[in-house]
Amino acid sequence: MNVSTDNQSSDSYHICNICQKVITNKEKGLRARSSSSGPSAFIPEDEILDATDARTELLLLEVYSPCSGLDHITQVMGLHPQYLQSFLQSQFYLLWMDGPLPLHCRQYIAIMAAARHQCSFLVKMHVQEFYRIGGPMEWLRGLQHAPEKLRNLNDINKILAHRPWLITKQHIQSVVKTDENSWSLAELVHAVVLLAHFHALASFVFGSGINPEGEGDGEGVGEKDENGFQTISNCSCNLTDDYCLEPEGVFSDSLGMMDSIGELEVLMERMKRLQEDQEEEEASQEEMATRFEREKKESLLVGSEDFKEVVPASEVSLFVEDAAFKYQDFARRGEDDLPTFRAQDYSWEDHGFSLVNRLYSDVGLLLDEKFRTVYNLTYYNMANHEDVDTTTLRRAIFNYVHCMYGIRYDDYDYGEVNQLLERSLKVYIKTVTCYPERTTCLMYQSYWRQFRHSEKVHVNLLLMEARMQAELLYSLRAITHYMT
């Protein structure tokens, strides 16, 4: 979380930029809405509890998370039990089952990955797991106190988190070198999958407004937890844990409600028309390539409002080096374009899957099942409409994420993206995917106002898995180039 010193307060008191915005916007006439006191600050607690199958969740937790309990992430993902099972299976295997890396190193890599996005929720969770399994306490003093082998992973961590298209076989070669701190290829694949998993999970945490666990999480930086370590909270002022900004009347106003109903009907009509057009004729390869380039460049114009980046004054910063290294658009204004990543040349199905399975047995199968589950997940409804084929919409969301990362599918018409994804949704997608720590409740509320919360959680699952797959494609391609 970004923090700055409040001039009105004592030197030891910090207020984050988002909370400062709460105060400013309240003065401008925006009203504060009490957030849910449950798992999510964006979703009413009763909607989560009413929609989840408690028996299914408890069964899954008994098998895949016996020590962690029913955490807030699991409760929100429980809105989609089929996906939850696949997620818990793969995460459990990555963290606890036989693999190239020791258990405490896996937890530490999870901490390193989550810290890149200032995700105090995940950092604290895995610090506690690291402590519970007896990891070296010295490492928790910060990244500089970890072994050199883990510190050598820092460059790959930051590049995958913020600009994965920059990773090359030289980065792989730098860690797979012949000395006492070198990584085997199997260890590196395990580490890369962990990094991508927790970068993407940080996107889900921020995109779903996941609340801190326990009663003591919002009480500020510097208090000791039951293990004697300092707690990690979102910010010491904690205003955003209690309030969620929305413009006065934006949801209660009848005109605003009518507008959102109209938006839904327009979206339904466009989906129907696209499905009919696909049956008639396809655009040429040249035209589809042009549409991809247009969409890629238009994504430059999509982004959250100006946001001043400040290194967080909390334990999260202990696990971050080169904090100034952040997301930059794949296609940048006034610069030569980087080569487009053509999925036909290197895809998950034909290349990444087999490489992961060869170097880290069975993980490829688990990841593939998770990707397929979220991509094909549907209940055949949209808002209050039943018997709806949402294939084109799900595909547009998934492919838009990959488009922002410079990944192109030759057989996909990127003109569909502009027809199906409104600007407010594009802003939300880019924020949650590229710099999730900037996500606000207002962004979450501003798109698809007629849709159920479970449908928006479904969007977050698509964003999480699309992002993870994009990171894996770039990193696994670099490993392949190194091997050949």
C-alpha positions as CSV (number, residue, x, y, z in Angstrom):
1,M,0.0,0.0,0.0
2,N,1.3,3.4,-0.8
3,V,1.9,5.6,2.1
4,S,2.9,9.2,2.8
5,T,3.4,11.2,5.9
6,D,0.4,13.2,6.9
7,N,1.6,16.7,7.8
8,Q,-1.3,17.1,10.2
9,S,-0.2,14.2,12.2
10,S,2.7,13.1,14.3
11,D,5.9,11.9,12.5
12,S,5.0,8.3,13.3
13,Y,1.6,8.4,11.7
14,H,1.1,7.4,8.1
15,I,-1.8,7.7,5.8
16,C,-2.0,6.0,2.4
17,N,-2.7,7.8,-0.8
18,I,-6.0,6.0,-1.3
19,C,-7.2,6.9,2.2
20,Q,-6.2,10.5,1.6
21,K,-8.4,10.3,-1.5
22,V,-11.3,9.2,0.6
23,I,-11.0,12.4,2.7
24,T,-10.6,14.6,-0.4
25,N,-13.6,13.0,-2.2
26,K,-15.8,13.2,0.8
27,E,-15.2,17.0,0.8
28,K,-16.1,17.0,-2.9
29,G,-19.5,15.4,-2.2
30,L,-18.9,11.8,-2.7
31,R,-20.5,9.7,0.0
32,A,-18.9,6.9,1.9
33,R,-20.6,3.5,1.8
34,S,-19.8,1.0,4.6
35,S,-18.0,-1.9,3.1
36,S,-18.7,-5.5,3.9
37,S,-17.3,-6.6,7.3
38,G,-16.9,-10.1,5.8
39,P,-14.4,-11.6,3.3
40,S,-14.7,-8.7,0.8
41,A,-14.9,-4.9,1.1
42,F,-16.7,-4.9,-2.3
43,I,-19.3,-7.7,-1.8
44,P,-21.9,-7.9,1.0
45,E,-21.1,-10.7,3.3
46,D,-24.5,-12.3,3.2
47,E,-24.3,-12.7,-0.6
48,I,-21.1,-14.7,-0.2
49,L,-22.4,-16.8,2.6
50,D,-25.8,-17.4,0.8
51,A,-24.2,-18.4,-2.5
52,T,-21.5,-20.8,-1.2
53,D,-21.9,-24.5,-0.4
54,A,-20.4,-24.8,3.0
55,R,-20.2,-28.5,2.9
56,T,-18.3,-28.5,-0.3
57,E,-15.9,-25.8,0.9
58,L,-15.2,-27.6,4.2
59,L,-14.5,-30.9,2.3
60,L,-12.1,-29.2,-0.1
61,L,-10.4,-27.4,2.8
62,E,-10.0,-30.6,4.8
63,V,-8.2,-32.2,1.8
64,Y,-6.2,-29.2,0.4
65,S,-5.9,-26.7,3.2
66,P,-6.0,-28.4,6.6
67,C,-4.0,-25.8,8.4
68,S,-5.1,-22.5,6.9
69,G,-8.9,-22.8,7.5
70,L,-11.6,-21.0,5.6
71,D,-9.7,-17.9,4.6
72,H,-11.3,-14.9,2.8
73,I,-9.9,-15.8,-0.6
74,T,-11.5,-19.3,-0.4
75,Q,-14.8,-17.8,0.7
76,V,-15.0,-15.4,-2.2
77,M,-13.9,-18.1,-4.7
78,G,-16.5,-20.3,-3.2
79,L,-19.0,-18.4,-5.4
80,H,-17.7,-20.7,-8.1
81,P,-17.1,-24.2,-6.4
82,Q,-16.1,-25.9,-9.6
83,Y,-13.2,-23.5,-10.1
84,L,-12.4,-23.4,-6.4
85,Q,-11.6,-27.1,-6.4
86,S,-9.2,-26.8,-9.3
87,F,-7.5,-23.8,-7.7
88,L,-7.0,-25.5,-4.3
89,Q,-5.7,-28.6,-6.0
90,S,-3.0,-26.8,-8.0
91,Q,-2.0,-24.4,-5.1
92,F,-1.8,-27.3,-2.7
93,Y,0.5,-29.2,-5.1
94,L,2.7,-26.2,-5.7
95,L,3.1,-25.5,-1.9
96,W,3.0,-28.8,-0.2
97,M,3.4,-31.9,-2.5
98,D,6.7,-33.4,-3.7
99,G,8.6,-31.1,-5.9
100,P,12.1,-29.7,-6.6
101,L,12.0,-26.9,-4.0
102,P,12.0,-27.2,-0.2
103,L,8.8,-26.2,1.5
104,H,10.2,-23.1,3.3
105,C,11.6,-21.8,0.0
106,R,8.2,-22.2,-1.7
107,Q,6.7,-20.0,1.0
108,Y,9.4,-17.4,0.7
109,I,9.0,-17.2,-3.1
110,A,5.3,-16.6,-2.5
111,I,6.2,-13.7,-0.1
112,M,8.6,-12.3,-2.7
113,A,5.9,-12.5,-5.5
114,A,3.1,-10.9,-3.4
115,A,5.4,-8.1,-2.2
116,R,5.9,-6.9,-5.7
117,H,2.3,-5.7,-5.7
118,Q,2.3,-4.6,-2.1
119,C,-0.2,-7.3,-1.3
120,S,0.0,-7.3,2.5
121,F,-2.8,-9.9,2.7
122,L,-0.7,-12.6,0.9
123,V,2.6,-11.5,2.4
124,K,1.3,-11.9,6.0
125,M,-0.4,-15.2,5.2
126,H,2.8,-16.8,3.9
127,V,5.0,-15.2,6.5
128,Q,2.8,-17.0,9.0
129,E,3.1,-20.3,7.0
130,F,6.9,-19.8,6.8
131,Y,7.0,-19.4,10.5
132,R,4.7,-22.4,11.1
133,I,6.9,-24.8,9.1
134,G,10.1,-23.7,10.8
135,G,11.7,-21.6,8.1
136,P,14.8,-19.7,9.1
137,M,13.7,-16.6,11.0
138,E,16.6,-14.6,9.7
139,W,15.1,-14.5,6.2
140,L,12.0,-12.6,7.5
141,R,14.2,-9.6,8.3
142,G,14.2,-8.9,4.6
143,L,15.3,-10.0,1.1
144,Q,18.9,-9.1,1.8
145,H,18.9,-11.7,4.7
146,A,17.8,-14.5,2.4
147,P,20.3,-16.9,0.8
148,E,22.0,-15.6,-2.4
149,K,20.2,-18.3,-4.4
150,L,16.8,-16.8,-3.6
151,R,18.1,-13.2,-4.0
152,N,19.2,-14.2,-7.5
153,L,15.6,-14.8,-8.4
154,N,14.7,-11.1,-7.8
155,D,15.2,-10.0,-11.4
156,I,13.0,-12.7,-12.8
157,N,10.4,-11.9,-10.1
158,K,10.2,-8.2,-10.9
159,I,10.2,-8.7,-14.7
160,L,7.4,-11.3,-14.6
161,A,5.4,-9.2,-12.2
162,H,5.5,-6.0,-14.2
163,R,6.9,-6.5,-17.8
164,P,7.1,-10.2,-18.6
165,W,7.8,-9.6,-22.3
166,L,11.3,-8.4,-21.3
167,I,12.4,-11.8,-20.0
168,T,15.0,-13.5,-22.2
169,K,17.2,-16.6,-22.1
170,Q,20.0,-14.5,-20.7
171,H,17.9,-14.1,-17.5
172,I,17.5,-17.8,-17.4
173,Q,21.2,-18.4,-18.0
174,S,22.1,-16.0,-15.1
175,V,20.4,-18.2,-12.5
176,V,21.1,-21.6,-14.1
177,K,24.9,-21.2,-13.8
178,T,27.4,-23.7,-12.5
179,D,28.2,-22.6,-9.0
180,E,26.9,-23.3,-5.5
181,N,24.0,-20.9,-5.9
182,S,22.8,-22.1,-9.3
183,W,19.2,-23.3,-10.0
184,S,18.4,-26.5,-11.7
185,L,15.9,-26.2,-14.6
186,A,13.4,-28.2,-12.5
187,E,13.8,-25.8,-9.5
188,L,13.5,-22.8,-11.8
189,V,10.3,-24.0,-13.4
190,H,8.8,-24.7,-9.9
191,A,9.9,-21.1,-8.9
192,V,8.5,-19.5,-12.0
193,V,5.1,-21.2,-11.6
194,L,5.0,-20.1,-8.0
195,L,5.9,-16.5,-9.0
196,A,3.2,-16.4,-11.7
197,H,0.7,-17.9,-9.4
198,F,1.1,-15.4,-6.6
199,H,1.4,-12.4,-8.9
200,A,-1.9,-13.4,-10.4
201,L,-3.4,-14.2,-7.0
202,A,-2.5,-10.6,-5.9
203,S,-4.6,-9.4,-8.8
204,F,-7.6,-11.4,-7.5
205,V,-7.1,-10.2,-3.9
206,F,-7.2,-6.5,-4.9
207,G,-9.8,-7.0,-7.6
208,S,-12.2,-8.7,-5.2
209,G,-11.5,-6.3,-2.3
210,I,-10.4,-9.1,0.0
211,N,-10.5,-7.9,3.6
212,P,-7.6,-8.6,6.0
213,E,-8.0,-11.8,8.1
214,G,-8.8,-11.5,11.8
215,E,-9.7,-8.7,14.1
216,G,-6.2,-7.4,14.6
217,D,-5.4,-6.8,10.9
218,G,-6.5,-3.2,10.7
219,E,-4.8,-1.8,13.7
220,G,-1.7,-0.4,12.1
221,V,1.8,-1.2,11.4
222,G,4.2,-2.1,14.2
223,E,2.0,-4.2,16.5
224,K,3.2,-7.7,17.4
225,D,1.3,-10.8,16.4
226,E,1.0,-14.0,18.4
227,N,4.3,-15.2,17.0
228,G,6.1,-12.1,18.0
229,F,6.4,-10.6,14.5
230,Q,5.1,-7.2,13.5
231,T,1.7,-7.4,11.8
232,I,1.3,-6.2,8.3
233,S,-1.9,-4.2,7.6
234,N,-3.1,-2.4,4.5
235,C,-2.3,1.0,6.0
236,S,-2.2,2.5,9.5
237,C,-5.0,5.0,8.9
238,N,-7.2,2.2,7.6
239,L,-10.0,4.4,6.2
240,T,-10.4,2.2,3.2
241,D,-11.2,-0.8,5.3
242,D,-14.3,0.9,6.5
243,Y,-15.5,2.9,3.6
244,C,-16.0,2.5,-0.1
245,L,-16.5,5.6,-2.2
246,E,-19.3,6.0,-4.7
247,P,-20.8,9.1,-6.3
248,E,-23.9,10.1,-4.6
249,G,-26.9,8.5,-6.3
250,V,-25.0,6.6,-8.9
251,F,-26.8,3.4,-8.0
252,S,-29.9,4.6,-6.2
253,D,-30.7,7.2,-8.9
254,S,-33.5,5.9,-11.2
255,L,-31.8,7.4,-14.3
256,G,-28.5,5.7,-13.5
257,M,-30.4,2.4,-13.1
258,M,-32.1,2.9,-16.5
259,D,-28.8,3.6,-18.1
260,S,-27.3,0.4,-16.7
261,I,-30.3,-1.6,-18.0
262,G,-29.8,-0.1,-21.4
263,E,-26.1,-1.0,-21.3
264,L,-26.9,-4.6,-20.6
265,E,-29.4,-4.8,-23.5
266,V,-26.8,-3.3,-25.9
267,L,-24.2,-5.9,-24.7
268,M,-26.6,-8.7,-25.2
269,E,-27.5,-7.6,-28.7
270,R,-23.8,-7.2,-29.7
271,M,-23.0,-10.7,-28.4
272,K,-25.9,-12.1,-30.4
273,R,-24.8,-10.3,-33.6
274,L,-21.2,-11.4,-33.2
275,Q,-22.2,-15.0,-32.9
276,E,-24.3,-14.7,-36.1
277,D,-21.5,-12.9,-38.0
278,Q,-19.0,-15.7,-37.1
279,E,-21.3,-18.2,-38.9
280,E,-21.3,-16.1,-42.1
281,E,-17.8,-15.0,-42.9
282,E,-14.4,-14.3,-41.3
283,A,-12.1,-11.3,-41.7
284,S,-8.9,-11.8,-43.6
285,Q,-5.6,-12.5,-41.7
286,E,-4.4,-9.1,-42.7
287,E,-7.5,-7.4,-41.3
288,M,-7.3,-9.4,-38.1
289,A,-3.6,-8.4,-37.7
290,T,-4.6,-4.8,-38.2
291,R,-7.3,-5.0,-35.6
292,F,-4.9,-6.5,-33.0
293,E,-2.4,-3.7,-33.6
294,R,-5.2,-1.2,-33.2
295,E,-6.5,-2.7,-30.0
296,K,-2.9,-3.0,-28.6
297,K,-2.3,0.7,-29.2
298,E,-5.7,1.8,-27.9
299,S,-4.9,0.0,-24.6
300,L,-2.3,2.8,-24.1
301,L,-5.2,5.2,-23.6
302,V,-6.8,3.0,-21.0
303,G,-5.6,3.3,-17.4
304,S,-6.4,4.3,-13.9
305,E,-6.1,8.0,-12.9
306,D,-2.8,9.5,-12.0
307,F,-1.4,7.5,-9.1
308,K,1.7,8.5,-7.2
309,E,3.8,5.4,-6.4
310,V,5.4,5.4,-3.0
311,V,7.3,2.5,-1.4
312,P,5.1,1.1,1.4
313,A,6.3,1.8,4.9
314,S,5.6,-1.6,6.2
315,E,7.1,-5.1,6.3
316,V,6.1,-5.6,2.7
317,S,8.9,-3.4,1.6
318,L,11.5,-5.6,3.3
319,F,10.9,-8.2,0.5
320,V,11.2,-5.7,-2.4
321,E,14.3,-4.6,-4.2
322,D,14.2,-2.0,-7.1
323,A,10.7,-0.9,-6.0
324,A,10.7,1.7,-8.8
325,F,10.5,-1.0,-11.4
326,K,6.8,-1.0,-12.3
327,Y,4.5,-1.8,-15.2
328,Q,5.0,-0.1,-18.5
329,D,2.7,-0.6,-21.5
330,F,3.9,-3.2,-24.0
331,A,3.2,-0.8,-26.8
332,R,4.6,2.6,-25.6
333,R,4.0,5.9,-27.2
334,G,6.7,7.2,-29.5
335,E,8.8,4.0,-29.2
336,D,9.5,1.1,-31.5
337,D,7.1,-1.7,-30.9
338,L,8.5,-4.9,-29.3
339,P,7.9,-8.0,-31.3
340,T,4.4,-9.4,-30.9
341,F,4.2,-12.8,-29.2
342,R,2.4,-15.0,-31.6
343,A,0.5,-17.7,-29.7
344,Q,0.8,-19.9,-32.8
345,D,4.6,-19.9,-32.5
346,Y,4.6,-20.7,-28.7
347,S,1.3,-21.7,-27.0
348,W,0.5,-23.2,-23.6
349,E,-1.3,-26.2,-25.2
350,D,1.5,-27.1,-27.6
351,H,4.7,-26.0,-25.8
352,G,4.4,-24.6,-22.2
353,F,2.3,-27.5,-21.0
354,S,4.7,-30.2,-22.1
355,L,7.8,-28.3,-20.8
356,V,6.3,-27.9,-17.3
357,N,5.1,-31.5,-17.1
358,R,8.6,-32.7,-18.2
359,L,10.5,-30.7,-15.6
360,Y,7.9,-30.7,-12.8
361,S,5.7,-33.8,-13.0
362,D,1.9,-33.4,-13.0
363,V,1.9,-29.6,-12.5
364,G,1.2,-29.1,-16.1
365,L,-1.9,-31.2,-15.9
366,L,-3.2,-29.3,-12.9
367,L,-2.5,-25.9,-14.4
368,D,-4.1,-27.0,-17.7
369,E,-7.2,-28.1,-15.9
370,K,-7.4,-24.8,-14.0
371,F,-7.0,-22.8,-17.2
372,R,-9.7,-24.9,-19.0
373,T,-12.1,-24.7,-16.0
374,V,-12.1,-20.9,-15.8
375,Y,-12.1,-20.4,-19.6
376,N,-15.1,-22.7,-20.0
377,L,-17.0,-21.9,-16.8
378,T,-20.5,-20.7,-17.5
379,Y,-23.9,-20.8,-15.9
380,Y,-25.6,-19.7,-19.2
381,N,-26.9,-16.5,-17.7
382,M,-26.1,-12.7,-17.6
383,A,-27.6,-10.6,-14.9
384,N,-31.3,-11.5,-15.0
385,H,-31.2,-13.1,-18.4
386,E,-31.2,-16.9,-18.7
387,D,-30.0,-19.3,-21.5
388,V,-27.2,-17.0,-22.6
389,D,-24.1,-18.2,-24.4
390,T,-21.3,-16.1,-22.9
391,T,-18.5,-17.6,-24.9
392,T,-17.7,-14.5,-26.9
393,L,-17.6,-12.3,-23.8
394,R,-15.4,-14.7,-21.8
395,R,-13.0,-15.0,-24.8
396,A,-12.9,-11.2,-25.2
397,I,-11.9,-10.7,-21.6
398,F,-9.2,-13.4,-21.7
399,N,-7.7,-12.2,-25.0
400,Y,-7.8,-8.5,-24.0
401,V,-5.5,-9.3,-21.1
402,H,-3.1,-11.2,-23.4
403,C,-3.3,-8.3,-25.9
404,M,-2.1,-5.8,-23.3
405,Y,0.8,-8.2,-22.8
406,G,1.6,-8.3,-26.5
407,I,0.3,-11.8,-27.1
408,R,-1.7,-12.3,-30.3
409,Y,-4.0,-15.2,-31.5
410,D,-4.1,-15.3,-35.3
411,D,-7.5,-16.9,-35.3
412,Y,-9.2,-14.2,-33.1
413,D,-10.9,-11.1,-34.3
414,Y,-9.8,-8.3,-31.9
415,G,-12.6,-6.1,-33.2
416,E,-14.8,-8.1,-30.8
417,V,-13.0,-6.6,-27.8
418,N,-14.1,-3.0,-28.6
419,Q,-17.6,-4.2,-29.3
420,L,-18.0,-6.1,-26.0
421,L,-15.8,-4.4,-23.4
422,E,-16.9,-0.9,-22.4
423,R,-14.3,1.6,-21.3
424,S,-15.0,1.3,-17.6
425,L,-14.5,-2.4,-17.8
426,K,-11.3,-2.0,-19.8
427,V,-10.0,0.4,-17.1
428,Y,-10.9,-2.2,-14.4
429,I,-9.2,-5.0,-16.4
430,K,-6.0,-3.1,-17.0
431,T,-5.8,-1.9,-13.3
432,V,-6.5,-5.4,-11.8
433,T,-4.1,-7.1,-14.2
434,C,-1.2,-4.7,-14.5
435,Y,-1.1,-2.7,-11.3
436,P,-3.7,-4.3,-9.0
437,E,-2.6,-2.3,-5.9
438,R,-4.4,0.7,-7.5
439,T,-7.8,-1.0,-7.6
440,T,-10.6,0.8,-5.9
441,C,-14.2,0.0,-4.9
442,L,-15.4,2.6,-7.4
443,M,-13.7,0.9,-10.3
444,Y,-15.3,-2.4,-9.3
445,Q,-18.8,-0.7,-9.0
446,S,-18.5,1.3,-12.2
447,Y,-18.8,-1.5,-14.7
448,W,-21.7,-4.0,-15.3
449,R,-23.9,-2.4,-12.7
450,Q,-26.8,-4.8,-13.4
451,F,-24.6,-7.9,-13.0
452,R,-24.4,-10.2,-9.9
453,H,-21.3,-10.0,-7.7
454,S,-20.6,-13.7,-8.5
455,E,-20.4,-12.6,-12.2
456,K,-17.8,-10.0,-11.3
457,V,-15.8,-12.5,-9.3
458,H,-15.9,-14.7,-12.4
459,V,-14.3,-11.8,-14.3
460,N,-11.6,-11.6,-11.7
461,L,-11.0,-15.4,-12.1
462,L,-10.6,-14.9,-15.8
463,L,-8.2,-12.0,-15.3
464,M,-6.1,-13.9,-12.8
465,E,-5.7,-17.0,-15.0
466,A,-5.1,-15.0,-18.2
467,R,-2.4,-13.0,-16.4
468,M,-0.8,-16.2,-15.0
469,Q,-0.8,-17.9,-18.4
470,A,0.8,-14.8,-20.0
471,E,3.6,-14.8,-17.5
472,L,4.1,-18.5,-18.0
473,L,4.2,-18.1,-21.8
474,Y,7.0,-15.6,-21.7
475,S,9.1,-17.3,-19.0
476,L,8.7,-20.8,-20.4
477,R,9.6,-19.6,-23.9
478,A,12.8,-18.1,-22.4
479,I,13.6,-21.4,-20.7
480,T,12.9,-23.2,-24.0
481,H,15.3,-20.8,-25.9
482,Y,17.9,-21.4,-23.2
483,M,17.6,-25.2,-23.5
484,T,17.9,-25.1,-27.3
